[in-house]
Amino acid sequence: GTSGALMLALSLGKAVIVADQPAYTDLVAGHGCGWTFAAQDASSLAAAMERAATDPSRVREQGAAALRLAETLRWPDLARQFAEVMVGEPRVLPETVSDLG
């Protein structure tokens, strides 16, 4: 699964440092939103933190990438994509629960 804290940070346009778990790596490294470190390895975490702390322009770039990524992960959009895969055609889905009627 994906961390709620990670998703919140991305939605706020923050570069992140995450353990090299597949769900996190796919989001972060795959989209240039931050740094990864080897899980259970304090020196790897320290190195990732050092890279972030010494490159503020990269932090800003990765924060912008995080926000762009988060904008593609909105629940209505994901639900629409899922419906298209399952049904095989585009669907108009409600934006909010109150739109269900």
C-alpha contacts under 8 A as a table, 3 or more apart, distances in Angstrom:
res1	aa1	res2	aa2	distance
1	G	23	A	6.43
2	T	6	L	7.37
2	T	7	M	7.57
2	T	23	A	6.05
2	T	24	Y	6.79
3	S	6	L	5.07
3	S	7	M	6.36
4	G	7	M	5.09
4	G	8	L	6.12
5	A	8	L	5.05
5	A	9	A	6.16
6	L	9	A	5.15
6	L	10	L	6.23
6	L	16	V	7.52
7	M	10	L	5.13
7	M	11	S	6.12
7	M	70	A	7.27
8	L	11	S	5.06
8	L	12	L	6.26
9	A	12	L	5.12
9	A	13	G	6.41
9	A	14	K	5.26
9	A	15	A	7.46
9	A	16	V	7.19
10	L	13	G	5.07
10	L	14	K	5.50
10	L	15	A	7.06
10	L	16	V	7.68
10	L	33	C	7.77
10	L	63	G	7.47
10	L	66	A	4.72
10	L	67	L	5.64
10	L	69	L	7.34
10	L	70	A	5.65
11	S	14	K	7.55
11	S	66	A	6.94
11	S	67	L	5.42
11	S	70	A	4.98
11	S	71	E	7.23
12	L	66	A	7.95
12	L	67	L	6.47
13	G	63	G	4.59
13	G	64	A	5.71
13	G	65	A	7.44
13	G	66	A	5.15
13	G	67	L	4.27
13	G	68	R	7.97
14	K	33	C	7.91
14	K	62	Q	7.39
14	K	63	G	4.39
14	K	64	A	7.56
14	K	66	A	6.29
14	K	67	L	7.42
15	A	33	C	5.33
15	A	34	G	4.80
15	A	35	W	7.94
15	A	59	V	5.84
15	A	60	R	7.39
15	A	62	Q	5.14
15	A	63	G	4.36
15	A	64	A	7.99
15	A	66	A	6.34
16	V	28	V	7.56
16	V	33	C	6.54
16	V	34	G	4.63
16	V	35	W	6.32
17	I	34	G	5.67
17	I	35	W	4.72
17	I	36	T	5.52
17	I	37	F	7.33
17	I	48	A	6.97
17	I	49	M	7.36
18	V	21	Q	7.95
18	V	24	Y	6.57
18	V	25	T	7.63
18	V	28	V	7.79
18	V	34	G	7.83
18	V	35	W	6.43
18	V	36	T	4.85
18	V	37	F	6.29
19	A	24	Y	7.13
19	A	25	T	7.72
19	A	36	T	5.43
19	A	37	F	4.95
19	A	38	A	5.78
19	A	39	A	4.96
20	D	24	Y	6.62
20	D	25	T	5.61
20	D	36	T	5.48
20	D	37	F	5.58
20	D	38	A	5.43
20	D	39	A	5.98
21	Q	24	Y	5.41
21	Q	25	T	5.88
21	Q	39	A	7.53
22	P	25	T	5.08
22	P	26	D	5.98
23	A	26	D	5.41
23	A	27	L	6.62
24	Y	27	L	5.31
24	Y	28	V	5.94
24	Y	29	A	7.99
25	T	28	V	5.16
25	T	29	A	5.21
25	T	30	G	6.60
25	T	36	T	6.90
26	D	29	A	6.07
26	D	30	G	4.99
26	D	31	H	7.62
27	L	30	G	5.46
27	L	31	H	5.95
27	L	33	C	7.58
28	V	31	H	5.47
28	V	32	G	5.80
28	V	33	C	4.81
28	V	34	G	5.61
28	V	35	W	6.97
28	V	36	T	7.57
28	V	66	A	7.96
29	A	32	G	5.10
29	A	33	C	6.48
29	A	34	G	6.60
29	A	35	W	6.72
29	A	36	T	7.11
30	G	33	C	7.98
31	H	65	A	6.88
31	H	66	A	7.62
31	H	69	L	7.19
32	G	62	Q	5.83
32	G	65	A	6.33
32	G	66	A	7.58
33	C	62	Q	4.39
33	C	63	G	6.19
33	C	64	A	7.83
33	C	65	A	5.42
33	C	66	A	4.82
34	G	59	V	7.45
34	G	62	Q	5.72
34	G	63	G	7.71
35	W	48	A	6.11
35	W	52	A	7.70
36	T	45	L	7.89
36	T	48	A	6.75
37	F	41	D	7.53
37	F	44	S	5.24
37	F	45	L	5.20
37	F	47	A	7.99
37	F	48	A	6.25
38	A	41	D	5.53
38	A	44	S	5.76
38	A	45	L	7.05
41	D	44	S	5.35
41	D	45	L	6.43
42	A	45	L	5.04
42	A	46	A	6.11
43	S	46	A	4.92
43	S	47	A	6.12
44	S	47	A	5.09
44	S	48	A	6.30
45	L	48	A	5.14
45	L	49	M	6.18
46	A	49	M	5.04
46	A	50	E	6.07
47	A	50	E	4.97
47	A	51	R	6.21
48	A	51	R	5.13
48	A	52	A	6.31
49	M	52	A	5.13
49	M	53	A	6.01
50	E	53	A	5.04
50	E	54	T	6.11
51	R	54	T	5.46
51	R	55	D	6.35
52	A	55	D	5.54
52	A	56	P	6.96
52	A	58	R	7.56
52	A	59	V	6.33
53	A	56	P	6.70
55	D	58	R	5.39
55	D	59	V	6.41
56	P	59	V	4.90
56	P	60	R	6.31
57	S	60	R	5.13
57	S	61	E	6.29
58	R	61	E	4.96
58	R	62	Q	6.01
59	V	62	Q	5.15
59	V	63	G	6.00
60	R	63	G	4.98
60	R	64	A	6.26
61	E	64	A	5.21
61	E	65	A	6.30
62	Q	65	A	4.88
62	Q	66	A	6.02
63	G	66	A	4.92
63	G	67	L	6.37
64	A	67	L	5.21
64	A	68	R	6.34
65	A	68	R	5.06
65	A	69	L	6.13
66	A	69	L	5.12
66	A	70	A	6.10
67	L	70	A	5.03
67	L	71	E	6.23
68	R	71	E	5.28
68	R	72	T	6.90
69	L	72	T	5.36
69	L	73	L	6.77
70	A	73	L	5.10
70	A	74	R	7.07
71	E	74	R	6.14
72	T	77	D	7.31
73	L	77	D	6.85
73	L	78	L	6.38
74	R	77	D	5.37
74	R	78	L	6.24
75	W	78	L	5.05
75	W	79	A	5.98
76	P	79	A	5.11
76	P	80	R	6.11
76	P	93	L	7.17
76	P	94	P	7.32
76	P	95	E	5.77
76	P	96	T	7.78
77	D	80	R	5.08
77	D	81	Q	6.24
78	L	81	Q	5.09
78	L	82	F	6.13
79	A	82	F	5.03
79	A	83	A	6.11
79	A	93	L	7.79
80	R	83	A	5.10
80	R	84	E	6.21
80	R	90	P	7.34
80	R	91	R	6.35
80	R	92	V	7.28
80	R	93	L	6.39
81	Q	84	E	5.09
81	Q	85	V	6.30
81	Q	90	P	7.96
82	F	85	V	5.16
82	F	86	M	6.16
83	A	86	M	5.07
83	A	87	V	5.76
83	A	88	G	7.53
83	A	89	E	7.73
83	A	90	P	7.36
83	A	91	R	6.72
84	E	87	V	5.31
84	E	88	G	4.91
84	E	89	E	4.91
84	E	90	P	5.09
84	E	91	R	6.56
85	V	88	G	5.26
85	V	89	E	7.45
94	P	97	V	7.08
94	P	99	D	5.39
94	P	100	L	6.19
95	E	99	D	6.57
96	T	99	D	5.32
96	T	100	L	7.30
97	V	100	L	5.53
98	S	101	G	6.34
